[in-house]
Structure formats: C-alpha cells, structure tokens
C-alpha cells in the first residue's frame, strides 16, 4: 500500500494543469462511479490526475493502475475496503480492463462502500463497453476523443481560443487572433496533432504500437478471434487508408481478405468501437447508428499518415478530418448530393478549386475548402471545423 501511495505522489508531482481536455469540465466528478473511456494516448490519465491535483486532498484519494504488480497478490476490493475504513473519499483506477473480472469487482465495491467514489479509465474500449453493461445502473460513462484543432493550438503552440458552435462556423465567425496564417499549423495538426503525445516527436512509434495492440490483442480478445484474424483486420485497415473516400463493396472486400460477408460486418463494427475507423451512415438513418453504411473512414488523419504516409489520398484526408471533428457534438450523416449533412446543413468538402456544382444555393448548403485561410458567402475554410470542441 505504501508503494502505491509513493507512485501516486510522484505522478501527481509531475502533472501539469496548464492544458485540460474538453471533457474535463463536463465530467460529474462528484458522482459515485464514473468511467472515462477512449483510445490509448488521448489524455485520460492526465485528466484524472489534474482533477486530483486541483480539487482533492491527496491524503483522501488514491490513484492506481490496474496493471500494477500490487494486484498480482492483492484484490481491488480489499484495497477499496482499506481506503473506506481509513475515511478516503476517492479511488481512481487507470486501465481497468487489465484487471480480471473488473466489472463484477467494481459492482461489489459500489454496493459495499457507499461513501467511496470510484473513477476508472479504460483504453480497451471494446472490453469497457462489454463490462459497463453490468454497471449500467451505477456508472456514468464518458468517452474521450483525441485533440481538436483548437486543443492542438493550445497544447502545441499555446494559442488559446474558445470553442465555436456549428452556427458560428457556418456564419464565418471563427477568428484566430494573433495567427495570421493558420494553414501551416493545420497541416501539422493533420499529421501529428490528434494525440497529445504527438508533441513529444514519437508519434509514429507510439501510434504504430497502439494500432498493433488494438488489432492483435484488443479486438481478438473481445470477439474471441484467432491470431490469424488480426492479419485480415490489418489488411482491411490498409484498404481503407489507401482509398479515395472508401465506399464499402462488402462482396468484393470479403473476397480480397478471405472472410464471409457476415464476418466482415462484425470486423467493421469491432474496429469502429475500438477507435480505429468511423462509419458514415446514410441520410435515412433516423436514429443514430441504424442507417446503411455509406462510407468508411479511418478514425483520424494521424492514423492515415501513420499507415500510408504521403501516399494518402488528399480527398480522404479532408473528409476524415471533417467527420472526425464534427461527430463529437453533432449527428453527421451522408448526403445523396454532397458529402455530409448536419442538422439542416449540407456540406461538400474539397480543395481550393472545388466548384459549387454539387450543392444548392439555398443558404443551407456550404462548400468546405481546404487550402484557404478565410471564408466568404457559403464557402468555409476546412480548418474552422476543428474549432467545434
């Protein structure tokens, strides 16, 4: 126990609070049980350590990682019991999915120690989603996405701006005071700005490890798949990465990677839940997630550059960025005539020379252009959509 506290104090001492993720102020930290999930490397651990440092007496709280050697011989429940008896108020558990039968253990802790608040995080989103079903009446689950372009500007370059609503973006109200030329920063963000660890110049190595671990460990363990399946998942991911916005032909892909059509549907679902891809559904979806899949994108542009580098299709990069940044606060669906629909607005995404032939001049349709600094009338710069959260 003493060793756990020593590790905790060291981490706390080295935690900075100058930059906080968008989710920080939205979490109901006083709830009895909170789960924060999201891909590896998006800032979950830092966020909870920041909360402890700024708001709690460290003598009344404890942060642990579920893969600590301590849990080789000790149970999580027994640790919670000790904290409860010593009047501690919070137990923060990082990487909870690495603890065997974690959801049942958390359920028992919740029911046994009514004054102890539990906050847990998990990077294996699939396992967390499966286990959190057992905690549905007890835990509030939050999902943390990677950095927006706005957050990148703060973390990487110390430029601070408020988030803009979709209404403000389409009205061309986004202004970057003190930044005369946003495009070089935007292009850097596309390559390395989605993950906070990109600032440390080790993005390719760490992101590559995350992708491999997700494909070789997380998904096969979750779905009880054999090792050979991970090679098929990698092949599928490469096909998506190299595509000109990928419209899935399930029969053709099934033949290429050697799996049945039903298995392919499952693979897409697993990769989406694991944070590797995003599936854009059509405008007949009605309820989120029920529509037919019209296009498939990699989850974010950093993954595209990691997998295929400068061979990346520029149209794919642009649409991936738009979908990734806008889906957090909006329901984004595909358009029959353009690329995307959000609420009553239609968006066609392209380069500087893109024409307006695919959109109506109705005040609700917009041409979103890369490689321009400022918008005019119904033409909007692509980078401004990274200021939504």
N, C-alpha and C positions, 0 to 999 in steps of 0.2 A: 504493500500500500504506500509506503514511504517513497518508493521508487516512482510510482505513478504520479505522485504529487510533485516530485522533483522534475520529471519530464514536463508536466503541465506548466509549472512555473517558468521553466526555460522557454517553452513555446510562447507563453504569454509575454515574456520579456522582449521577445524578438518580433512580436506582432505590431505592425504599424496600423494606424487608423486614419491616415490621410486620404485614402480612397476606399469607398464602400460600394458594393454591388447594388444594382437597382432594387433587389429584393429585400435588402437589409431593413428598411423602414416599413415594409409591408408584412413582415412576419409577426404574428401574435405571440411574442416571446413569453408572455405570462400564462399561456395555455399549458395544461398538464402534460400533454405529449405532442411533440412536433417532429415531423420528418422532413428533411430537405434532401431532395434527390437531384441528380443531374450528372452529366458525363464527367469523367475524371478531368481534373485540371481547371474547372471553371470558377473555383474560389469558394467552395463550401466550407472547408476547414478554416480558412482565413476569416470568413464571415462570422462563424460562431465564436472564434477566439476574440474577434473585435468586440462582439457583444459582451462577452465576459469582462474584457478589459475595461470597457467604458461604463458598464452598468452594474456589475456584481462584485461582491466581496469574494475574492478568490478562496477564502477560507470556508465559504459556504457553497462552493461549487467545485466540480471536478470534471476535467476533460480527459478522456481516454480514447485510444484507438482500439478497435475490436480485434485487430491482429497482433496486439501486444503480447509478448511472451507470458505476461502475467496470467492471461486467460488459458494458458496451457494446463495450469493446475488449479485455477480458480474460476468460479462461475460469476456471471454478470449479476445474477440475482443476489448472491452473497455480498458482492460489492455494494449493491444498492441497499441491502439490509444494513451494512455498516454505516453508510452515509446517512441513512434515515435515523438510526439510533444516535448519531452524533449531530443531529439537527441540521444537516446540509439541506440545501434547497434545490440544487440543480445537479443533474448528471448529464453530461454531453458525451455521446458515443459516436465516434467517427468510423466510417467504413463498416457499418453494422452488418452488412451482408457477409462479412468474413467470419462472423460468429455463428456456429452451428445452431440451427433451430431458433434463430434470433427473434422471430415474430412471437412465438409462444413465450419466450423468456420476457420480452417486453410487456406482453399482456399480463403476465403474472406480477411483474414489478408494478405496473399501473394499478392493478387491483389490490396489491398488498401494502403499498406505501402511498397513501392519499395526499401527503403534503410534499412529496418529491416530484419535481418537474423533470421530464425527460426530453432531451433534444437529440435526435440521431440523424446521421447523414449516410448516404449510400451512393456509390458510383456505379454499381451494377444495377442499372435502372430496372432491368428485367426482374431480377430477384426481389428488389424492393416492391415493385408493383404486385408481384405474386404474394409476397408476405404481408403487404399492407392491407390486403383484403381481410385478414384476420384481425386487423386493428382498426377497421373502418369506423367503428363507433367510438374509438378512443383517440386516434391520432389525426392531426391536421397535416396533410401532405402538401408541401410546396415543391415546385420544380424550378431549378435554376438553370437558365440558358447562358451561353457564352456572352462575351462582351458585345455590346452595340458599338457602332462607330462613335457615338457620343462618349461612351465609357472609355473606349480606346484613347480618345483625345485627352481625357483626364489622366488616365493611368500612365500612358506612354509619354505624353507631352505636357501634362499639367495645364491643359486648357479646360476650363470648367464652363459647362452650359447646362441650362435646364432642358428637360425632355420636351419635345413638341408633339402635340396631338396630330392625328391624321388630318383634321380640318385645317390646322395651321400649315401643315406641309403642303397640302393641295392649293392653299391660298398664297403660296410662295412667301411665307413669313419667316422661314428659317434664316437666321443671320449668325455668322460666326465672327464675332468681334475679335479683332487682332489677328485673324487668319485671312490673309489676302488671297491665298491660292490653296484651296482645300484638296485639289486633286492628287498631288504627291502624297499627302497624308492618307487619303482614301485608298490609293493603290497599295500603299504599305499595309494598311489595315486588311485589305483583301487577302494578302499573302500571309500575314503573321499576327493580326490583331484580334482574332476572335477569342483566343485563350490567354489568360493573364500571364502564363509562363512564357509567352512569345517575347516578352520584354527581355528575357534572360538569354536570348540568342541560342536557344537549344530547342527551338520549336520542332524541327524536322525529326530529331531523335525521339523526343518525348511523345509527340503526336503519333509517330510511327508505332511506338510501343503501345500506346492506347488503342490504336486500331487493331493491332495484332492481338492484344489481350481480349478485346471485345469479341473478335471473330473466333479466336481459338479457345477461349475459356468461358466468357460470359454467356454467349448465345448457346453453345453446345451444352453447357451445364443446365441452363434454364430449360431447354427444349429436349434434353436427353438425346442429343445428336452425337453421332460418332465423329472421330477426328477428321475423317475424310470430308465431312460436310464443310469444315472451315475453308478448305481449298475452293469449294464451289461458291461459298459466300465471298471469298476474295475475288474470284473471277467475276461474279455478279457486280461487286463494287467497282471493279475496274471498267466494266462495260458502261456503268452509269457515269463514271468520272470522265470518260473519253467522249461521251455523247454530245450531240447538239440537242439541247434540252430533251431529255430521254422520255419518249412516249413508249410505254411498255407493250411489246408484242409478246405476250406470255407463251404462246406456242413456239415461237422462234427461239426465245431465250431458254425455254425448257430443253429444246433440242441441243443448243450450244453447250449448256453446262451439265446436261445429262440428268435432269430431275423431272419428276412429274409436275403437271400444272398445279395441282393442289399443294405440293411441297413448296413450289415457287411462291405462291401467295403467302404461305407461312414465313418463308425466308424474308420477304419484303416487310412483313409485319414485325418480325424479330428485330431487323436492322433499324426500323423506324423507332421502335420502343427503346432500343439501345443507344439512340442518338447518332447513328451513322448516316441515315437518309431522312428525307422528308417527302411525303407523298401528297401531291396536289390533286384534290378531288374535284369533280365537275360541278357545274352550277345547279344541278338537280339534287344536291346533297341534302338540302333542308336541315337536318340535324347533323352537327359536326361528325365527320368520320363515316357517314353512311353512303356517300356518293361513290361513283365509279372513279378509280384512279386514272387521271388523265396524263399526268407527268410525274416523273420521279427525279428528285434532285439529291445530291449529297447534302448532308445536313448544313454545312457551311463552306465558305470558299477556301479556308485554310486547309481543309481535308482535300479539296480538289488539287491545290498546288502541291500538297504532300504526295499525292498518288501519281499525278501525271505532269507536274511541273509546267513548263512553258508550252507543252502540247495541249493545254487546257483550251477548250472552245470558249471564246470570249462571250458569246451569247449565253452559254450555260452559266458562266461566272456571274454575269449580270442578273440573270433570273434567280439564281441560287441566293445571291445577296438579298434581293428584294423579298423573296419568300421567307427567308430566314429572319430578317429583321422585322417584318410586318406581322408574322404569325403569332407573336407573343401577346399582343394586345388586340388583335383583330382576327376575325374568321376570313381566311383567304381562300378563294375558290377559283377554278379556271374559268376562262371566258371562251365562248364559241368563236368570237370575232377578234379578240385581242389575247393578252396573256393572263391577266388576273382581274378578279372582281373583289372589291372590299366594300361592304355595305352597298350603296348605290353608285359607287365609283368604278369605272373601268380603266385599266392601266395597260398600256403597251410599252414594253421595255426594249430599248435598243441603244445604238451608238449615236454619235453626233449627227450623222447624215440620215438617220431614220425619218421616213416620211409619215404623214398622218393618214395615209390611205386606209388603215385598218380600224380607225376609231371615228366615232361620230363627233361632230362639233355641237355638242348639246349642253356644255357646261358641266357635264359629269364624267367626261372621258378625257384622259390625260396621256400624253406622250412622255415617258420617263427616259431621259437620255443620259448615257454615260459620257464622260469627256467634256462636259460643260460645267462651268462654275456657278452660273446663276440661271434662274428660270425666267420665263416670260409667257404670259397668257396661260395656255393649257400645257405648256412644256415645262417639265420639272427636272431638276438635276437628280440623278440616281443617288448620290451621296446623302441627300437630305432625308431619305427614308431610313438612314441609320441613326437618326436623332429621335426616334419614336419612344425609346425606353432608356 
